[in-house]
């Protein structure tokens, strides 16, 4: 424990997917943070086990940019209990340049609903599907029944809001935020890193 110091520790704050103010809870109005559990699980996993970087035989980083988002059509199906959520997600994706596809309830497609969001892709859409899936804290899976150039987003039964990674400007496509030098550098929606400086006020940062 004596080896710990401000120059050796970095703390990650976890992102929230939304917030409800003045919710009636235990007899009083309270502010409640909404958590996307599958996204948080992937976020923590990536913090401890960062995805490996693919390299060529020569040892160089492999670069293979995804096709332009405008070449991909994204269908969004709502498996949650939140009315209109599929439309909100579709709108957020079109703001990133993707083409809007079908927006409907989960019953309109053939895949089994899961608690977390699932992302599927047709021929030629794997790279963009991977980028989209990362915003939901999941991985993309091929689906032969999807037309070429299509991605399907099936919102899970526990999803309650559009992921912060789709709505926060400048947020990375993977849940691995860049370090910040002080507590309070984010508003909770995007998460972030907090570095403990030497003789930091209050010691380990938490809520203050």
N, C-alpha and C positions, 0 to 999 in steps of 0.2 A: 504493500500500500504506500510505503514511503516514496516509491518511484513515481507516483502520480504527481503531476504538476500541471500548471496551466498550459505549458507548451506541449503536453503529451495527450491531452484529452479533447475530443470533439464530440458534441452531442447532436443527434439528429432530432428535429421536431417532426412529428407525424402530421400529414395533411388531413384536413376534413373535407367532406364532400358538400357541405352546406351548413346552414345555421338557421334555427328557428328561434325568434325572440318572443318573450312573454308567453311561453307555453304553460298551460295550467298543469302543474306537477306537484303532487304531495300538498295540495291545498294552497299553493302560491304560484305566481307567475315567474317563470325562470327562463333563462337563455340556454338553449340546448345545441350542442354541436352534433352534426350528423356524420356518421362514420361509414365508409364503404369498406367492409371487412375484407373481401378478396383483394382489393387494391392495397390495403395496409399490409396484408400478409406478403404480397409480392414486393412491396416497398422495403419491408424489413429484410426479406430474403436477399434482395439485391444489395442492401447495405452491407450484409455480412459476406455474401458470395456474389461479387460483381460478375456480370456475364463476360465470358471469355471473348477476346477480340480475335477474329479470324485473321490468319496471316497466309500469305502465299508461300510457295516453296522457298522463295528467296528471302523470306522473313519480313517482307513488307506488309503493311496493313492492306487488307483486301478492300477495295473501294468499288462498290456497285450501287450507285444511286438508284433509288426507286423511281419508277416512271412518274410523270407529273400526276398529281392528285386528280386533275381534270380528266384523266383517262380512265378513272375508276368510279364505278357507280356503287353506292353504299345503301343497302336495304337495312332498315332498323325495325326490329320487332319488340314490342313491349311485353315482357314477362313479369313486370313489377305490378304493384297495386297502385301506382301513381298515374293518374290520368294525364295524358298528353306528354309523358316523359319521352316516348319514342320520337315525337315531333321535335322536342327540344334538343335531343341528341342529334337528330338528323340536321337540324339547323346549325348546330355547333360544328358538325363535320363539313357542311357545305361552306361554312365560313373559312374553313381551312383549304378550300378549293376542290373538294370531292363533289361528284355529281349526286344529287338526291335521287334515291330509288324508292322502293316501296316502304311505306310507313304504316304499320298495322300492329295488331295484337299478336302475341306469340302463337295463338291458335291457328294463324294463317300460314304457318310454316311447319316443317316436319320434324325438327330436332327436339330432343327432350329438354325441357326447361331445367336449369340448375340454379342454385342459390346465387352464384356469381355470373357475371356477363360472359358470354361466349362469342368468339369471332371466327367466322368461316370465310373461305375464299375460293373463287373459281380460278380457272386457268389464267396465268399471266398477272394475277393480282397478289401474289404472295408477299412481295416486298412492302407494298402499301398496307396490306392486312396486318403485317407484323408491326408497323408503325401505329396503326389504329389500336391493335390489341394492347400495346404497351401503355397506351393512355388509360386503359381499363385495368391495368395490372394483371394481364393474362397473356396467353400465347394464342396465335392463330392456328386453325386447323383446316386442311383442305376438305372441300366438299364437292364431290363430282357432280352433284345435281345443280350446282350454281353455274350460271352462264359465265363465259370468259369475261374477265375484267370486272367482275362483281365481287363485292365483299358483303357479308351478312353479319350484322351485330344483333345478337339476341340478349336483351337486357335480362339479368337474373331476377329471381323472386325477392332477393333482399336489397336490391338497388333502390335507392330513394331519390337520387338527384343526378344531374349531369356531373361527371367527374370534373374535379377542379382542373385537371390537366387539359381539358377541352375548352375551358372558359377563361383560364388565367393567361394573359399575354406573356409570352416569353418562357412559358413552362416547358421543360424538356419533355421529349416523347417517351422517356423512361423515368421511372420514379427514383432518380438519383440526383438530388439537387446539389448545386455548387455551394461551397462553404461560405458562411457569413461571419463577420468578425464580432458581432455582438448579438445579444438576445434581443428579441423584438424586431428583427429585421424582416419578418414576414407577418401576415395577418392570420395565419393558421390554415388558410385555404390551400396553400401550396407547399407547406412544410419548408424545411431548410436545415442548415447545419449551424450550430452554435459552438464557437471555439472559446474555451475558458482561458482567459489571460492570467498572467501572474497576479496574485493578490486581487482576484476579481471580487467586486462588491457582492456580498451575500454568498460568496463561494460558488457552489455548483448552481447554474441557472435553472430555474424552474418557472414558477409563476410569481411575478412581483410587479 
